[in-house]
């Protein structure tokens, strides 16, 4: 499936959500299958959060958000039965942009 990838390495991929709840809503997905937080190993979790810590200042600089939520669902609230972490920027005031517009902003030098 085509995606607006903003980061990828051997273990994870970070891309823009195609149905974002806000401008810059991203998903962090491990390439190895883990069902949920109880299934994923500590090595993957450590790597995910290490990369997220590096990505947050970049996203904040590009998108000028006022805050950010990190969300991970488990059990019956988990729509996709594969561990993933949502990065959801929050804005006091913002104009809704298309995923394509947000991707261009993030990818600008």
Order of alpha helices (4+ residues) and beta strands (2+ residues): beta-beta-beta-alpha-beta-beta-alpha
